[in-house]
Amino acid sequence: MIRCLFALSLGVLAASILGDALTGDPLYVTLRIVAIVVASLCLPLTIIGSVTSGMGLKDPKKVAEAKAAGRTTLARVTGIRATGSAVDDQPVCEIGLLVVPRQGHGPYRTTVRQVVNLAQLPSMQPGAVLVVTQLHPERPEVVLDDASDPDWVRRAGSDRQVRELRDADVWALPQKGRSAGGIRHIPFVVFPVLAVVGFAAALYPVWDDAGRLVETRSIDTVRAEHDAAAAAETSMFTPGNLRPAIDAVLALSGDEVTEVYVFDQWVQVTAPTSPGATTTDEWHYRDGEATHEGASLIQPEPEDVPRELFDASEIGWEDLPPLFDEAERLTGIDDTDDPMLWVAREVWSDEKPSDPRVRVSVSDDYYDGSVVFATDGTVVGTNGGAPGSEAAAGDA
Protein backbone atom coordinates (compact mmCIF):
# COMPACT_ATOMS: atom_id res chain seq x y z
CA MET A 1 0.00 0.00 0.00
CA ILE A 2 2.83 2.43 0.85
CA ARG A 3 4.46 1.80 -2.53
CA CYS A 4 1.13 2.37 -4.28
CA LEU A 5 0.68 5.69 -2.48
CA PHE A 6 4.26 6.64 -3.32
CA ALA A 7 3.66 5.92 -7.03
CA LEU A 8 0.46 7.99 -7.01
CA SER A 9 2.21 10.91 -5.29
CA LEU A 10 4.99 10.90 -7.91
CA GLY A 11 2.38 11.13 -10.67
CA VAL A 12 0.57 13.98 -8.90
CA LEU A 13 3.90 15.77 -8.30
CA ALA A 14 4.81 15.62 -11.99
CA ALA A 15 1.33 16.85 -12.97
CA SER A 16 1.46 19.71 -10.45
CA ILE A 17 4.74 20.97 -11.90
CA LEU A 18 3.40 20.82 -15.46
CA GLY A 19 -0.02 22.24 -14.51
CA ASP A 20 1.59 25.18 -12.73
CA ALA A 21 3.81 25.90 -15.72
CA LEU A 22 0.85 25.74 -18.13
CA THR A 23 -1.69 27.73 -16.12
CA GLY A 24 -0.25 29.26 -12.95
CA ASP A 25 -3.29 27.96 -11.10
CA PRO A 26 -2.67 28.12 -7.30
CA LEU A 27 -4.31 24.68 -7.07
CA TYR A 28 -1.14 23.16 -8.49
CA VAL A 29 1.06 24.84 -5.90
CA THR A 30 -1.07 23.20 -3.22
CA LEU A 31 -0.99 19.85 -5.02
CA ARG A 32 2.79 20.05 -5.34
CA ILE A 33 3.21 20.67 -1.61
CA VAL A 34 0.88 17.78 -0.73
CA ALA A 35 2.59 15.44 -3.20
CA ILE A 36 6.06 16.31 -1.87
CA VAL A 37 4.94 15.72 1.72
CA VAL A 38 3.32 12.37 0.87
CA ALA A 39 6.28 11.24 -1.24
CA SER A 40 8.72 12.30 1.49
CA LEU A 41 6.84 10.21 4.02
CA CYS A 42 6.46 7.21 1.73
CA LEU A 43 9.98 7.12 0.29
CA PRO A 44 11.80 6.02 3.45
CA LEU A 45 9.08 3.48 4.17
CA THR A 46 9.38 2.18 0.61
CA ILE A 47 13.15 1.89 0.94
CA ILE A 48 12.79 0.10 4.26
CA GLY A 49 10.24 -2.22 2.70
CA SER A 50 12.58 -2.98 -0.20
CA VAL A 51 15.48 -3.64 2.17
CA THR A 52 13.48 -5.90 4.45
CA SER A 53 11.51 -7.65 1.70
CA GLY A 54 12.09 -11.36 1.96
CA MET A 55 14.12 -11.05 5.16
CA GLY A 56 12.05 -13.62 6.99
CA LEU A 57 10.34 -11.12 9.28
CA LYS A 58 7.48 -13.53 9.82
CA ASP A 59 4.70 -13.82 12.33
CA PRO A 60 6.14 -15.71 15.36
CA LYS A 61 2.81 -17.49 15.71
CA LYS A 62 3.07 -18.87 12.17
CA VAL A 63 6.66 -19.96 12.79
CA ALA A 64 5.58 -21.79 15.97
CA GLU A 65 2.74 -23.47 14.09
CA ALA A 66 5.15 -24.58 11.35
CA LYS A 67 7.54 -26.07 13.93
CA ALA A 68 4.67 -27.85 15.67
CA ALA A 69 3.66 -29.30 12.31
CA GLY A 70 7.13 -30.79 11.88
CA ARG A 71 8.41 -28.49 9.13
CA THR A 72 11.76 -27.74 10.77
CA THR A 73 14.49 -29.16 8.53
CA LEU A 74 18.02 -28.63 7.19
CA ALA A 75 19.23 -26.52 4.30
CA ARG A 76 22.64 -26.08 2.68
CA VAL A 77 23.98 -22.62 1.89
CA THR A 78 24.60 -22.42 -1.88
CA GLY A 79 25.66 -18.79 -1.92
CA ILE A 80 25.63 -15.58 0.05
CA ARG A 81 25.66 -12.04 -1.31
CA ALA A 82 25.61 -8.64 0.40
CA THR A 83 22.78 -6.43 -0.93
CA GLY A 84 24.52 -3.17 -0.05
CA SER A 85 21.89 -2.38 2.58
CA ALA A 86 22.38 -2.56 6.32
CA VAL A 87 20.29 -2.50 9.48
CA ASP A 88 22.01 -1.25 12.67
CA ASP A 89 25.35 -1.51 10.83
CA GLN A 90 24.76 -5.21 10.15
CA PRO A 91 24.70 -6.22 6.45
CA VAL A 92 21.55 -7.42 4.73
CA CYS A 93 22.46 -10.50 2.71
CA GLU A 94 20.72 -12.70 0.17
CA ILE A 95 21.35 -16.30 1.13
CA GLY A 96 20.85 -19.06 -1.41
CA LEU A 97 19.62 -22.30 0.17
CA LEU A 98 19.09 -25.87 -0.92
CA VAL A 99 16.24 -26.97 1.36
CA VAL A 100 15.46 -30.61 2.08
CA PRO A 101 11.90 -30.80 3.48
CA ARG A 102 11.04 -33.70 5.76
CA GLN A 103 7.61 -34.07 4.17
CA GLY A 104 5.70 -33.06 1.06
CA HIS A 105 7.86 -31.32 -1.55
CA GLY A 106 11.23 -32.72 -2.54
CA PRO A 107 14.54 -30.82 -2.24
CA TYR A 108 14.44 -27.37 -3.79
CA ARG A 109 16.46 -24.17 -4.04
CA THR A 110 15.24 -20.81 -2.77
CA THR A 111 16.63 -17.49 -1.50
CA VAL A 112 16.05 -15.62 1.74
CA ARG A 113 17.06 -12.07 2.64
CA GLN A 114 18.46 -11.79 6.13
CA VAL A 115 20.24 -9.34 8.42
CA VAL A 116 23.44 -11.23 9.21
CA ASN A 117 25.48 -10.51 12.28
CA LEU A 118 29.08 -10.06 11.22
CA ALA A 119 30.10 -12.67 13.77
CA GLN A 120 27.82 -15.21 12.04
CA LEU A 121 29.17 -14.71 8.53
CA PRO A 122 31.80 -17.49 8.78
CA SER A 123 29.09 -20.03 9.65
CA MET A 124 26.93 -19.04 6.65
CA GLN A 125 29.44 -19.57 3.85
CA PRO A 126 28.55 -21.84 0.90
CA GLY A 127 28.46 -25.48 2.00
CA ALA A 128 27.34 -24.73 5.56
CA VAL A 129 24.23 -26.57 6.79
CA LEU A 130 21.64 -24.47 8.67
CA VAL A 131 18.44 -25.23 10.53
CA VAL A 132 15.38 -23.71 8.80
CA THR A 133 11.62 -23.87 9.14
CA GLN A 134 9.33 -24.09 6.12
CA LEU A 135 6.34 -21.85 6.84
CA HIS A 136 3.83 -23.61 4.59
CA PRO A 137 3.98 -27.12 3.13
CA GLU A 138 2.95 -25.88 -0.33
CA ARG A 139 5.14 -22.77 -0.50
CA PRO A 140 8.94 -22.32 -0.59
CA GLU A 141 9.39 -19.60 2.07
CA VAL A 142 11.63 -20.56 4.97
CA VAL A 143 13.08 -18.75 7.96
CA LEU A 144 16.47 -19.36 9.50
CA ASP A 145 15.94 -20.99 12.86
CA ASP A 146 18.35 -19.12 15.14
CA ALA A 147 16.75 -20.61 18.27
CA SER A 148 16.79 -24.24 17.22
CA ASP A 149 16.97 -26.87 19.93
CA PRO A 150 20.26 -28.69 20.65
CA ASP A 151 19.15 -31.81 18.77
CA TRP A 152 18.77 -29.87 15.50
CA VAL A 153 22.08 -28.13 16.11
CA ARG A 154 23.77 -31.55 16.39
CA ARG A 155 22.01 -32.74 13.24
CA ALA A 156 23.24 -29.73 11.31
CA GLY A 157 26.78 -30.23 12.53
CA SER A 158 26.96 -33.96 11.72
CA ASP A 159 24.81 -34.11 8.58
CA ARG A 160 26.31 -35.64 5.45
CA GLN A 161 23.23 -36.17 3.29
CA VAL A 162 22.36 -32.49 2.86
CA ARG A 163 26.01 -31.50 2.46
CA GLU A 164 26.53 -34.04 -0.31
CA LEU A 165 23.14 -33.61 -2.01
CA ARG A 166 23.37 -32.62 -5.64
CA ASP A 167 21.65 -29.54 -6.99
CA ALA A 168 17.85 -29.21 -7.06
CA ASP A 169 15.37 -27.09 -9.01
CA VAL A 170 14.33 -23.64 -7.83
CA TRP A 171 10.94 -23.45 -6.17
CA ALA A 172 10.15 -19.89 -7.17
CA LEU A 173 8.12 -17.53 -5.05
CA PRO A 174 4.59 -17.03 -6.36
CA GLN A 175 4.03 -13.82 -8.30
CA LYS A 176 0.46 -13.26 -7.19
CA GLY A 177 -1.53 -13.45 -3.99
CA ARG A 178 -0.13 -13.39 -0.49
CA SER A 179 3.11 -14.88 0.71
CA ALA A 180 3.21 -17.24 3.64
CA GLY A 181 4.05 -14.26 5.81
CA GLY A 182 0.82 -12.52 4.85
CA ILE A 183 2.36 -9.86 2.55
CA ARG A 184 0.53 -9.27 -0.72
CA HIS A 185 2.80 -9.35 -3.76
CA ILE A 186 1.90 -6.49 -6.12
CA PRO A 187 3.13 -6.82 -9.73
CA PHE A 188 5.69 -4.12 -10.54
CA VAL A 189 3.64 -2.93 -13.55
CA VAL A 190 0.99 -1.65 -11.12
CA PHE A 191 3.27 1.12 -9.86
CA PRO A 192 3.89 2.93 -13.17
CA VAL A 193 0.19 2.55 -13.94
CA LEU A 194 -0.66 4.22 -10.63
CA ALA A 195 1.82 7.03 -11.37
CA VAL A 196 0.12 7.62 -14.73
CA VAL A 197 -3.30 7.59 -13.05
CA GLY A 198 -2.15 10.17 -10.49
CA PHE A 199 -0.65 12.31 -13.26
CA ALA A 200 -3.79 12.19 -15.42
CA ALA A 201 -6.18 12.82 -12.52
CA ALA A 202 -4.25 15.86 -11.28
CA LEU A 203 -3.91 17.27 -14.79
CA TYR A 204 -7.55 16.61 -15.75
CA PRO A 205 -8.81 20.15 -14.89
CA VAL A 206 -6.42 21.60 -17.51
CA TRP A 207 -6.54 18.70 -19.95
CA ASP A 208 -7.25 21.05 -22.88
CA ASP A 209 -4.13 23.05 -22.09
CA ALA A 210 -2.11 19.83 -21.93
CA GLY A 211 -3.53 18.88 -25.33
CA ARG A 212 -2.41 22.22 -26.78
CA LEU A 213 1.06 21.55 -25.40
CA VAL A 214 1.20 18.39 -27.49
CA GLU A 215 0.24 20.47 -30.54
CA THR A 216 2.45 23.51 -29.98
CA ARG A 217 5.33 21.89 -28.03
CA SER A 218 5.77 25.23 -26.25
CA ILE A 219 4.85 25.79 -22.61
CA ASP A 220 5.17 29.57 -23.06
CA THR A 221 2.65 29.55 -25.90
CA VAL A 222 0.14 27.46 -23.98
CA ARG A 223 0.57 29.63 -20.86
CA ALA A 224 -0.01 32.80 -22.89
CA GLU A 225 -3.15 31.31 -24.45
CA HIS A 226 -4.41 30.17 -21.05
CA ASP A 227 -3.80 33.58 -19.46
CA ALA A 228 -5.56 35.31 -22.35
CA ALA A 229 -8.55 32.99 -22.07
CA ALA A 230 -8.70 33.45 -18.29
CA ALA A 231 -8.56 37.24 -18.67
CA ALA A 232 -11.32 37.11 -21.27
CA GLU A 233 -13.56 35.14 -18.91
CA THR A 234 -13.44 37.94 -16.32
CA SER A 235 -13.11 40.92 -18.67
CA MET A 236 -15.76 43.61 -18.36
CA PHE A 237 -15.71 43.79 -22.17
CA THR A 238 -16.82 40.15 -22.44
CA PRO A 239 -20.61 40.03 -23.03
CA GLY A 240 -22.48 38.96 -19.92
CA ASN A 241 -19.89 40.21 -17.41
CA LEU A 242 -20.60 43.94 -17.22
CA ARG A 243 -24.26 43.98 -16.21
CA PRO A 244 -23.82 41.82 -13.06
CA ALA A 245 -20.84 43.97 -12.04
CA ILE A 246 -22.82 47.21 -12.42
CA ASP A 247 -25.81 45.76 -10.55
CA ALA A 248 -23.53 44.74 -7.66
CA VAL A 249 -22.12 48.27 -7.38
CA LEU A 250 -25.50 50.01 -7.69
CA ALA A 251 -26.78 47.85 -4.84
CA LEU A 252 -24.29 49.78 -2.66
CA SER A 253 -24.15 53.21 -4.28
CA GLY A 254 -27.75 53.64 -5.43
CA ASP A 255 -28.95 54.07 -9.01
CA GLU A 256 -28.28 57.84 -9.27
CA VAL A 257 -24.63 58.27 -10.30
CA THR A 258 -22.45 60.95 -11.94
CA GLU A 259 -20.11 58.74 -13.96
CA VAL A 260 -19.08 55.15 -14.54
CA TYR A 261 -15.65 53.99 -15.70
CA VAL A 262 -15.32 50.48 -17.09
CA PHE A 263 -11.83 49.00 -17.36
CA ASP A 264 -10.84 45.55 -18.54
CA GLN A 265 -10.92 43.88 -15.09
CA TRP A 266 -12.78 46.34 -12.88
CA VAL A 267 -15.45 49.04 -12.68
CA GLN A 268 -15.52 52.41 -10.91
CA VAL A 269 -18.77 54.22 -10.12
CA THR A 270 -18.93 57.79 -8.81
CA ALA A 271 -22.14 58.84 -7.04
CA PRO A 272 -23.32 61.28 -4.35
CA THR A 273 -22.09 60.42 -0.87
CA SER A 274 -25.75 60.12 0.10
CA PRO A 275 -29.04 60.99 -1.63
CA GLY A 276 -29.14 64.77 -2.24
CA ALA A 277 -25.49 65.31 -1.26
CA THR A 278 -23.21 67.50 -3.38
CA THR A 279 -20.09 65.52 -2.49
CA THR A 280 -19.25 62.28 -4.24
CA ASP A 281 -17.77 58.93 -3.29
CA GLU A 282 -16.37 56.03 -5.32
CA TRP A 283 -17.51 52.40 -5.46
CA HIS A 284 -15.49 49.70 -7.19
CA TYR A 285 -16.18 46.25 -8.52
CA ARG A 286 -13.12 43.96 -8.72
CA ASP A 287 -12.54 40.20 -8.47
CA GLY A 288 -16.25 39.51 -8.07
CA GLU A 289 -16.79 41.94 -5.18
CA ALA A 290 -18.31 45.44 -4.93
CA THR A 291 -16.73 47.78 -2.37
CA HIS A 292 -17.17 51.36 -1.12
CA GLU A 293 -13.83 53.14 -1.53
CA GLY A 294 -14.70 56.46 0.14
CA ALA A 295 -14.49 60.04 -1.10
CA SER A 296 -13.69 60.76 -4.76
CA LEU A 297 -10.19 62.13 -5.33
CA ILE A 298 -11.60 65.08 -7.30
CA GLN A 299 -14.78 66.63 -5.92
CA PRO A 300 -17.18 68.35 -8.35
CA GLU A 301 -18.54 71.87 -8.02
CA PRO A 302 -21.62 71.56 -5.80
CA GLU A 303 -23.89 73.17 -8.42
CA ASP A 304 -22.76 70.64 -11.07
CA VAL A 305 -23.72 67.48 -9.20
CA PRO A 306 -27.50 67.64 -9.88
CA ARG A 307 -26.83 68.26 -13.59
CA GLU A 308 -24.40 65.34 -13.84
CA LEU A 309 -26.70 62.77 -12.25
CA PHE A 310 -28.29 60.02 -14.35
CA ASP A 311 -30.09 56.79 -13.53
CA ALA A 312 -27.53 54.04 -14.18
CA SER A 313 -30.17 51.33 -13.88
CA GLU A 314 -31.74 52.57 -17.12
CA ILE A 315 -28.58 52.03 -19.18
CA GLY A 316 -28.47 48.84 -21.26
CA TRP A 317 -25.10 47.76 -19.87
CA GLU A 318 -25.32 44.35 -21.51
CA ASP A 319 -25.31 46.15 -24.91
CA LEU A 320 -22.18 48.24 -24.28
CA PRO A 321 -19.28 45.69 -24.47
CA PRO A 322 -19.70 45.25 -28.27
CA LEU A 323 -19.03 49.00 -28.63
CA PHE A 324 -15.43 48.24 -27.72
CA ASP A 325 -15.03 46.15 -30.89
CA GLU A 326 -16.70 48.89 -32.91
CA ALA A 327 -14.30 51.47 -31.49
CA GLU A 328 -11.33 49.32 -32.46
CA ARG A 329 -12.70 49.07 -36.00
CA LEU A 330 -13.33 52.79 -36.36
CA THR A 331 -9.96 53.83 -34.94
CA GLY A 332 -7.94 51.08 -36.65
CA ILE A 333 -6.38 50.15 -33.30
CA ASP A 334 -6.88 46.43 -32.76
CA ASP A 335 -4.10 45.58 -30.30
CA THR A 336 -5.42 47.69 -27.49
CA ASP A 337 -3.57 48.49 -24.29
CA ASP A 338 -5.71 49.34 -21.23
CA PRO A 339 -9.08 49.94 -22.95
CA MET A 340 -11.59 52.12 -21.09
CA LEU A 341 -15.31 52.80 -21.39
CA TRP A 342 -16.72 55.94 -19.71
CA VAL A 343 -20.40 56.71 -19.23
CA ALA A 344 -21.43 60.25 -18.18
CA ARG A 345 -23.40 63.29 -19.23
CA GLU A 346 -21.69 66.07 -21.14
CA VAL A 347 -22.21 69.14 -18.98
CA TRP A 348 -21.62 72.76 -20.03
CA SER A 349 -22.26 75.74 -17.79
CA ASP A 350 -24.65 77.50 -20.12
CA GLU A 351 -26.33 74.58 -21.84
CA LYS A 352 -28.63 71.74 -20.94
CA PRO A 353 -26.68 68.57 -20.06
CA SER A 354 -26.67 65.88 -22.73
CA ASP A 355 -28.15 62.46 -22.32
CA PRO A 356 -25.64 59.96 -20.96
CA ARG A 357 -22.93 59.28 -23.51
CA VAL A 358 -20.56 56.32 -23.84
CA ARG A 359 -16.92 57.16 -24.65
CA VAL A 360 -14.69 54.22 -25.56
CA SER A 361 -10.94 54.96 -25.49
CA VAL A 362 -8.38 52.66 -27.13
CA SER A 363 -4.62 52.87 -27.67
CA ASP A 364 -1.55 50.90 -28.66
CA ASP A 365 2.18 51.61 -28.65
CA TYR A 366 1.82 54.22 -31.41
CA TYR A 367 -1.70 55.67 -31.58
CA ASP A 368 -4.73 56.40 -29.45
CA GLY A 369 -8.27 57.29 -30.23
CA SER A 370 -11.79 57.41 -28.86
CA VAL A 371 -15.33 57.05 -30.09
CA VAL A 372 -18.39 58.60 -28.44
CA PHE A 373 -21.65 56.66 -28.67
CA ALA A 374 -25.19 57.28 -27.60
CA THR A 375 -26.42 54.60 -25.20
CA ASP A 376 -28.22 52.92 -28.10
CA GLY A 377 -24.90 52.42 -29.92
CA THR A 378 -25.19 55.31 -32.41
CA VAL A 379 -21.83 56.96 -33.12
CA VAL A 380 -21.84 60.60 -31.93
CA GLY A 381 -18.22 61.53 -32.60
CA THR A 382 -14.62 60.31 -32.90
CA ASN A 383 -11.19 61.56 -31.97
CA GLY A 384 -7.69 60.38 -32.97
CA GLY A 385 -7.15 56.92 -34.40
CA ALA A 386 -4.52 55.28 -36.62
CA PRO A 387 -3.74 56.94 -39.96
CA GLY A 388 -6.18 55.80 -42.61
CA SER A 389 -8.86 54.76 -40.13
CA GLU A 390 -12.42 56.05 -40.33
CA ALA A 391 -11.95 57.94 -37.08
CA ALA A 392 -8.80 59.70 -38.30
CA ALA A 393 -10.44 60.56 -41.63
CA GLY A 394 -13.49 61.94 -39.89
CA ASP A 395 -15.77 59.59 -41.83
CA ALA A 396 -17.52 58.14 -38.78
Order of alpha helices (4+ residues) and beta strands (2+ residues): alpha-alpha-alpha-beta-beta-beta-beta-beta-alpha-alpha-alpha-alpha-alpha-alpha-beta-beta-beta-beta-beta-alpha-beta-alpha-beta-beta-beta-beta-alpha
